[in-house]
Amino acid sequence: MTTGRCHPRGGSRRAARVVAADELAGQSRALLDEGHRLALVACHDDGGALRCVYLFLAAAPERRVELHVHLDPVRPEVPTLAGLSFPAGRFEREMHDLFGVVPVGHPLPRRLVRHPNWPAGWYPMRRDAGDPPPFALDSEPYPFLEVEGTGVYEIPVGPIHAGIIEPGHFRFSVVGETILKLKARLWFVHRGVERCFEGRHAEDGVELAERISGDTAAAHSLAYALAVEDASSWEVGEDAQRLRALVVELERITNHVADLGALANDAGYSVLNGHALALRERMLRMNEQVTGHRLLRGAIAPGGVRLRALPDLAELDTIAAGAAEVARNALRNTTVRDRFTGTAVLSADDAAALGCLGVVARASGVPGDARVEHPMCELPVATVVHTEGDVLSRFLVRRDEVAASVELVRELCARARGRTAHTADPPGDAATPVGGTGVVEGWRGTIVHRVELADGRLTRVKVVDPSWFNWPALPVALANTIVPDFPLANKSFNLSYAGNDL
C-alpha cells in the first residue's frame, strides 16, 4: 500500500486508502471476492493532478471502502478492471471521455459518452478544459457492430422519438421479426450536471440534485444530503431519517402506479392506462399536499426534512386498492398475460454479472435493496423478489412494491407521531478537503452520490443513477425477442435517459 499521499478525510461510514496504480487490480479483486460491488468510479482534477476514486459497497455488515489512485499528470493512466467487473469497464470509458484518463488494457476502449462531433482531445471535466473548441459534424463516425448473414437487416430507431423523452438511438439487427442484437446509443444531450455542482455551497447543491432526474427528485436529493452529512459529520436523527424515507416511498408509489398502466397500454389495454394515470394524478396531488411540490422537491435538504403534512392514509389506501385492481385486470386478460410471460428474459446470472440494480435485478431473483443493505435508519422493509426475469416479473415486482410501500408509509406515519419537520444545526466548515457518500434505494434502484467539500463548498460531486447499471442489460434481455415487443420490454425496464446525463 502506498503511504504519504493524501486523500480527503471524513465520511464516518467509509474506509479510504491510497493505493498505487499497480496495486489497484489486486486490491479490487480482494474486495470483490469479499462480497463488495463496485458502486462508483470518479475521476478528480485536484488542480494539476488527477486522482481516481473507486467506491466499493457491501452489506451484512454494511461496508464502504474507497481506493484512491493518484495518476501521472503527464500520462494519466489506470490499469483496466474490466476483466474483474463489467461496470468498471464502462466507468473507465466515461473517465477517458471526460478526463482523458487512459484505461490500459481495456478490451473495448471506444468512447462511451463522447459523440462524433465532440472535439478530439478536449476533456470537459478537466479544470483547464476552457471553452469548447468548435464542434464538427460527423468527424468521427460511431463504429456500430454490423451483424451479417442471410436475411439480416437493420432497423434504426431514434435518437428523436415521437414521445416527449430524452434522445436515444437504438439500432436493431433483425432476421424476420427476431432481434439478433440491439445497440443503444445514449448521451446525446450531455448537460454537465456534475460540473454544475462545483463551487456551490454544500447546502445549496440540493436544488441541483433534485433536478438530476425529474421523476426521482426525492431519492436523488436524499442521496446528496446523506453524502454531504457523511462528509461533514453532520448528525441527523432517526426521526428525520424516517420522514425522509416516507418521502422516497411516496415517490416509489407514484412511479410504480404509472408503470403498471403503461405496461398494460403497451400490450394494447389502454383503458387500464387511463385508470393508472388517474391514480398517479391523485398521488401527485398528495405529494403536493405533503411537500408543497407534485414531484416532491423542497422537502429534503442537508441537515433535515420539512413536510407540510403527513399523507392522508385513507386516500393512500384508495390509491393502493386502485393499483391492485389495475394489476389484477391486466393479468386476467389472456392477451396481456401472454405478451408479458417469457418476454425479454434477463437471467439471474446475467443480471448479477452486469451489476443490475433495483426492479430489474429483483425481477431476475437478485435481491439487492439499499434500504436493507445500507440503511440510514431502522426500517421494516419487505424486499420484493420475483425470479423469472421477464416482463411479467418486472410487472409483478412493481405491483407488490406498491403494496409494500403503502404499508411502510403507514408505519412511518405512526412513528412520526404527528411531527412533520426535523432539522439539525450544521457543523463548522472544514478547511481541509472532506469526502462522503450517500446511498439510497430510489424507485428504479440504488442511487449513489459521492461529494468532496473544502471550506463548505463542493469541489466534486459524482452521481450514479441505477440506470447506469441497467442500460447494458436491456440488449441482453432483448436477444431473440421480436421487434414488436421492444416497446413493452423497454417500458418494463423504464430506464432514465436523463439520470445524470444519460
C-alpha positions in Angstrom: 0.0 0.0 0.0 1.2 3.5 -0.9 1.6 5.9 2.0 2.4 9.6 2.2 -0.2 10.6 -0.4 -3.3 12.4 1.0 -6.9 11.8 0.3 -9.9 13.7 1.6 -10.7 12.7 5.2 -14.2 12.4 6.7 -17.0 10.1 6.0 -17.8 8.2 9.2 -19.2 5.3 7.2 -16.3 4.7 4.9 -12.7 3.4 4.9 -10.5 5.2 2.4 -7.0 4.3 1.4 -4.5 5.3 -1.2 -3.1 2.6 -3.4 -0.6 2.6 -6.3 -1.8 2.0 -9.8 -0.1 -1.4 -9.9 -1.9 -2.4 -6.7 -5.4 -1.4 -7.9 -6.4 -4.7 -9.6 -5.2 -6.9 -6.7 -7.0 -4.8 -4.0 -10.2 -4.6 -6.2 -10.2 -8.3 -6.7 -9.9 -8.9 -3.0 -12.9 -6.6 -2.3 -15.0 -8.2 -4.9 -14.1 -11.7 -3.6 -15.2 -10.5 -0.1 -18.7 -9.7 -1.5 -18.3 -6.0 -2.3 -19.7 -4.5 -5.5 -18.1 -1.6 -7.5 -20.7 1.1 -7.0 -18.9 4.2 -8.3 -15.7 5.3 -10.0 -15.0 9.0 -10.1 -12.1 11.0 -11.5 -11.0 14.2 -9.8 -8.9 17.0 -11.1 -7.2 18.3 -7.9 -5.5 21.2 -9.8 -2.7 19.9 -11.9 -3.0 16.3 -10.7 -5.6 13.7 -11.4 -7.0 11.2 -8.9 -9.4 8.3 -9.4 -11.7 7.1 -6.6 -13.2 3.6 -6.6 -16.1 3.1 -4.2 -17.0 -0.5 -3.2 -20.1 -1.3 -1.2 -21.1 -4.4 0.8 -23.7 -5.5 3.3 -24.2 -7.7 6.3 -22.4 -5.9 7.8 -22.5 -2.6 5.9 -19.1 -1.7 4.5 -18.0 1.2 2.2 -14.4 1.1 1.0 -12.7 3.7 -1.2 -9.5 3.1 -3.2 -7.7 6.4 -4.2 -5.2 6.2 -7.1 -3.1 9.2 -7.9 -2.2 9.5 -11.6 0.8 10.7 -13.5 -0.2 14.2 -14.6 1.6 13.9 -17.9 0.3 10.4 -18.8 -2.8 9.8 -16.8 -3.4 6.0 -16.9 -5.0 3.3 -14.8 -4.9 -0.4 -15.3 -8.3 -1.6 -16.5 -10.6 -3.5 -14.2 -12.9 -4.5 -17.0 -11.9 -8.2 -16.6 -13.0 -8.1 -13.0 -16.1 -6.1 -13.2 -18.3 -5.2 -16.2 -19.4 -1.9 -14.7 -15.8 -0.9 -14.1 -15.1 -1.1 -17.9 -17.9 1.4 -18.5 -16.8 3.8 -15.8 -13.3 3.7 -17.3 -14.6 4.6 -20.7 -16.5 7.5 -19.2 -13.4 8.7 -17.4 -11.4 8.6 -20.6 -14.1 10.7 -22.5 -14.4 13.3 -19.8 -11.0 13.5 -18.2 -8.6 11.9 -20.7 -7.6 9.0 -18.3 -6.4 6.0 -20.4 -7.6 2.6 -19.1 -4.6 0.4 -20.1 -5.6 -3.0 -21.4 -9.3 -2.2 -21.8 -10.9 -4.8 -24.1 -13.2 -2.3 -25.7 -11.7 1.2 -25.3 -14.0 3.0 -27.7 -15.8 6.1 -26.5 -19.0 5.9 -24.4 -20.1 9.5 -23.6 -18.3 11.4 -26.3 -20.3 11.8 -29.5 -18.8 12.1 -33.0 -18.9 15.9 -33.1 -17.0 16.3 -29.8 -13.6 17.9 -30.4 -10.8 15.3 -30.2 -8.5 15.8 -27.2 -10.9 18.1 -25.4 -11.9 16.7 -21.9 -14.6 18.9 -20.4 -14.3 17.8 -16.8 -10.6 18.9 -16.6 -10.1 22.2 -14.8 -8.0 23.6 -17.7 -10.6 22.5 -20.3 -11.7 26.1 -21.1 -14.4 26.8 -23.5 -15.1 24.1 -26.0 -13.4 24.2 -29.4 -15.6 24.3 -32.5 -17.7 21.2 -32.8 -17.5 19.3 -36.1 -20.3 17.4 -37.8 -19.7 13.6 -38.2 -16.0 14.0 -37.7 -15.7 10.5 -36.1 -18.4 8.1 -37.1 -19.5 5.7 -34.3 -18.5 2.1 -35.1 -21.7 0.2 -34.8 -21.1 -3.6 -34.9 -22.7 -4.9 -38.1 -24.4 -8.3 -37.9 -24.2 -10.1 -41.3 -25.9 -13.1 -42.7 -28.7 -14.3 -44.9 -31.9 -12.3 -44.3 -30.2 -9.9 -41.7 -31.3 -6.3 -41.8 -31.0 -3.2 -39.6 -33.8 -1.1 -38.1 -32.6 2.3 -36.7 -34.8 4.0 -34.2 -34.2 7.5 -32.8 -32.4 9.4 -31.4 -35.5 11.6 -31.8 -38.7 9.8 -30.7 -42.4 10.5 -31.0 -42.8 10.9 -27.3 -41.5 13.6 -25.0 -38.4 11.8 -23.8 -34.7 12.3 -23.9 -33.0 11.3 -27.2 -31.6 7.8 -27.6 -30.6 5.8 -30.6 -31.5 2.1 -30.9 -30.1 0.0 -33.7 -31.6 -3.4 -34.2 -30.1 -6.2 -36.2 -33.0 -8.4 -37.2 -34.0 -11.6 -39.0 -37.7 -11.5 -39.8 -39.1 -10.1 -36.6 -36.5 -11.6 -34.3 -33.9 -9.3 -32.7 -30.4 -10.7 -33.0 -28.6 -7.7 -31.5 -29.5 -4.3 -30.1 -27.1 -1.4 -29.7 -28.3 1.5 -27.6 -26.5 4.8 -28.0 -27.2 7.4 -25.3 -25.7 10.7 -24.0 -27.0 12.8 -26.9 -27.8 15.7 -24.5 -24.9 15.8 -22.0 -25.8 18.5 -19.5 -22.6 18.6 -17.5 -24.6 18.2 -14.2 -21.6 17.1 -12.2 -19.6 20.2 -13.3 -22.5 22.4 -12.3 -22.1 21.4 -8.7 -18.6 22.6 -8.4 -18.2 25.8 -6.3 -21.6 25.7 -4.8 -22.0 25.8 -1.1 -22.9 22.3 0.1 -26.3 23.4 1.4 -27.2 24.9 -2.0 -26.4 21.8 -4.1 -29.7 20.1 -3.2 -31.6 22.3 -5.7 -29.4 20.8 -8.5 -29.5 17.3 -7.0 -33.3 17.1 -7.1 -33.3 18.1 -10.8 -30.9 15.4 -12.0 -33.8 13.1 -13.0 -37.2 14.7 -12.8 -39.1 11.6 -11.7 -36.6 10.9 -8.9 -36.3 14.2 -7.2 -36.7 12.8 -3.6 -34.3 9.9 -3.9 -31.5 12.0 -5.6 -31.9 14.9 -3.1 -31.7 12.4 -0.2 -28.6 10.7 -1.6 -27.0 14.1 -2.0 -28.0 15.2 1.5 -26.7 12.0 3.1 -23.3 12.4 1.2 -22.9 16.0 2.5 -23.8 14.9 6.0 -21.4 12.0 5.9 -18.6 14.3 4.7 -19.4 16.9 7.3 -20.1 14.6 10.3 -23.5 16.3 10.4 -25.6 14.3 12.7 -29.3 13.9 11.7 -31.6 11.9 14.0 -33.7 8.8 13.3 -36.9 10.8 13.3 -35.7 13.0 10.4 -34.5 9.9 8.5 -37.8 8.2 8.8 -39.7 11.2 7.4 -37.2 11.3 4.6 -37.8 7.6 3.9 -41.5 8.4 3.8 -41.0 10.9 1.0 -39.0 8.4 -1.0 -41.7 5.8 -0.6 -44.3 8.3 -1.9 -42.1 8.7 -5.0 -41.8 4.9 -5.4 -45.6 4.5 -5.3 -46.2 7.4 -7.7 -43.9 5.9 -10.4 -44.8 2.3 -10.0 -48.5 3.0 -10.3 -47.8 4.8 -13.6 -45.7 2.0 -14.9 -48.4 -0.6 -14.2 -50.7 1.3 -16.5 -48.0 2.0 -19.1 -47.1 -1.7 -19.4 -50.8 -2.6 -19.9 -51.0 0.1 -22.5 -48.0 -1.3 -24.4 -49.9 -4.7 -24.6 -53.0 -2.9 -26.0 -55.1 -2.5 -22.8 -55.2 1.3 -23.0 -58.2 1.7 -20.7 -56.1 0.4 -17.7 -53.5 3.0 -18.5 -56.2 5.6 -18.2 -57.1 4.3 -14.7 -53.5 4.2 -13.7 -52.9 7.8 -14.8 -55.8 8.9 -12.8 -54.3 7.2 -9.7 -50.9 8.8 -10.5 -52.6 12.2 -10.6 -54.1 11.5 -7.1 -50.6 10.6 -5.9 -49.2 13.8 -7.4 -51.8 15.9 -5.6 -51.0 14.0 -2.4 -47.3 14.8 -2.9 -48.1 18.5 -3.2 -50.1 18.4 0.0 -47.3 16.6 1.8 -44.3 18.6 0.5 -45.7 21.6 -1.5 -44.5 20.2 -4.8 -46.0 17.5 -7.1 -42.6 16.0 -7.7 -41.6 16.1 -4.0 -39.0 18.9 -4.4 -38.0 21.0 -1.5 -38.7 18.5 1.3 -35.2 17.1 1.9 -32.1 19.1 2.4 -28.8 18.6 4.2 -29.4 18.6 7.9 -33.1 17.7 7.9 -36.5 17.4 6.3 -39.6 19.6 6.3 -43.1 18.5 5.3 -46.3 20.4 5.2 -48.4 17.5 6.4 -48.3 13.7 6.7 -50.0 11.7 3.9 -53.7 11.1 4.0 -53.7 7.4 4.7 -57.3 6.8 3.7 -56.5 8.3 0.3 -53.4 6.3 0.0 -55.3 3.1 0.7 -57.8 4.0 -2.0 -54.9 4.5 -4.5 -53.3 1.2 -3.5 -56.6 -0.6 -4.0 -56.9 1.0 -7.4 -53.4 0.0 -8.4 -54.1 -3.6 -7.3 -57.2 -3.6 -9.4 -55.3 -2.3 -12.5 -52.8 -5.2 -12.0 -55.4 -7.8 -11.4 -57.4 -6.8 -14.5 -54.2 -6.7 -16.6 -53.3 -10.2 -15.6 -56.8 -11.6 -16.1 -56.6 -10.6 -19.7 -55.1 -13.6 -21.6 -53.6 -11.4 -24.3 -51.8 -9.2 -21.8 -50.5 -12.1 -19.8 -49.3 -13.9 -22.9 -47.4 -10.8 -24.0 -45.8 -10.4 -20.6 -44.9 -14.0 -20.0 -41.5 -15.1 -21.2 -40.8 -11.8 -23.0 -37.3 -10.2 -22.8 -35.9 -12.6 -20.2 -32.9 -11.5 -18.2 -31.4 -14.4 -16.2 -30.2 -14.1 -12.7 -26.6 -14.8 -13.8 -26.7 -12.1 -16.4 -28.3 -9.6 -14.0 -25.6 -10.3 -11.4 -22.7 -10.2 -13.9 -23.9 -6.9 -15.4 -24.4 -5.4 -11.9 -28.1 -4.7 -12.3 -30.0 -2.9 -9.6 -33.5 -2.3 -8.3 -36.6 -3.5 -10.1 -34.6 -5.1 -12.9 -32.4 -7.1 -10.6 -35.2 -8.1 -8.2 -37.3 -9.4 -11.1 -34.5 -11.7 -12.0 -34.0 -13.1 -8.5 -31.2 -10.7 -7.4 -32.5 -9.3 -4.1 -30.4 -6.2 -3.5 -32.1 -3.3 -1.7 -30.2 -0.3 -0.3 -32.9 0.2 2.4 -31.8 -3.2 3.8 -28.1 -3.2 2.9 -27.2 0.4 3.6 -29.9 1.6 6.0 -30.0 5.3 7.1 -32.4 4.2 9.9 -34.2 1.2 11.1 -37.0 0.4 8.6 -39.4 -2.6 8.4 -38.7 -3.1 4.7 -40.2 -6.1 2.9 -38.0 -6.7 -0.2 -40.0 -8.0 -3.2 -38.3 -10.6 -5.4 -39.5 -12.5 -8.4 -37.4 -14.9 -10.4 -38.4 -15.3 -14.0 -36.7 -12.2 -15.3 -39.3 -11.4 -17.9 -41.7 -8.6 -18.4 -44.2 -10.3 -16.2 -41.8 -10.5 -13.3 -40.9 -6.8 -13.7 -44.6 -6.0 -13.6 -45.2 -8.1 -10.5 -42.3 -6.5 -8.7 -43.9 -3.1 -9.2 -47.3 -4.3 -8.2 -46.0 -5.9 -5.0 -43.8 -2.9 -4.2 -46.7 -0.6 -4.3 -48.5 -2.6 -1.6 -45.3 -2.9 0.5 -44.6 0.8 0.2 -48.1 1.7 1.3 -47.6 -0.4 4.4 -44.2 1.1 5.1 -45.7 4.7 4.7 -48.4 3.7 7.2 -45.7 2.5 9.7 -43.6 5.7 9.2 -46.6 7.9 9.8 -47.3 6.1 13.0 -43.7 6.6 14.2 -43.8 10.3 13.2 -46.3 11.0 15.9 -47.6 14.0 14.0 -44.3 15.7 13.6 -43.5 17.0 10.1 -40.1 18.7 10.4 -36.7 18.0 11.9 -33.5 20.0 11.5 -30.0 19.7 12.9 -27.6 22.5 13.2 -24.7 22.2 10.7 -21.1 21.7 11.9 -18.5 24.2 11.1 -16.9 24.2 7.6 -13.7 22.2 7.4 -10.8 24.0 5.6 -9.2 20.7 4.6 -10.9 18.5 2.0 -13.5 16.1 3.2 -15.5 13.4 1.4 -18.7 11.5 1.9 -21.2 9.1 0.3 -25.0 8.8 0.2 -26.7 5.5 -0.7 -30.5 5.5 -1.3 -32.9 2.9 -2.8 -34.8 5.0 -5.3 -37.8 3.6 -7.2 -35.6 2.4 -10.0 -32.9 1.1 -7.8 -29.8 2.1 -5.8 -28.6 5.7 -6.2 -25.1 6.7 -5.0 -23.8 10.2 -4.6 -20.2 11.0 -3.6 -19.2 14.5 -2.7 -16.0 16.3 -1.7 -16.0 19.6 0.2 -13.5 22.2 1.1 -14.5 25.3 3.2 -18.1 24.2 2.9 -18.1 24.3 -0.9 -18.3 21.4 -3.3 -15.2 20.6 -5.2 -16.5 17.4 -6.8 -19.9 15.5 -6.9 -20.2 12.2 -8.6 -23.6 10.7 -9.2 -24.6 7.2 -10.2 -28.2 6.5 -11.1 -29.3 2.9 -11.3 -30.0 3.3 -15.0 -26.2 3.4 -15.5 -26.0 -0.2 -14.4 -29.3 -1.4 -16.0 -29.0 0.0 -19.6 -26.5 -2.7 -20.7 -29.0 -5.4 -19.6 -31.7 -4.2 -22.0 -29.9 -5.5 -25.2 -29.1 -8.8 -23.4 -32.8 -9.3 -22.4 -33.9 -8.5 -26.0 -31.9 -11.2 -27.7 -34.4 -13.4 -29.6 -37.3 -11.1 -28.7 -39.4 -9.9 -31.6 -39.3 -6.3 -32.7 -43.0 -5.6 -31.8 -42.2 -6.4 -28.2 -39.4 -3.8 -27.9 -41.7 -1.0 -26.6 -43.1 -3.5 -24.0 -39.6 -4.7 -22.9 -38.2 -1.2 -22.9 -41.1 0.1 -20.7 -40.6 -2.9 -18.3 -37.0 -1.6 -17.7 -38.1 2.0 -17.8 -34.6 3.4 -17.5 -33.8 7.1 -17.2 -32.2 8.8 -20.2 -31.6 12.0 -18.2 -30.5 10.4 -14.9 -27.1 12.1 -14.6 -26.5 12.8 -18.3 -27.7 9.6 -19.7 
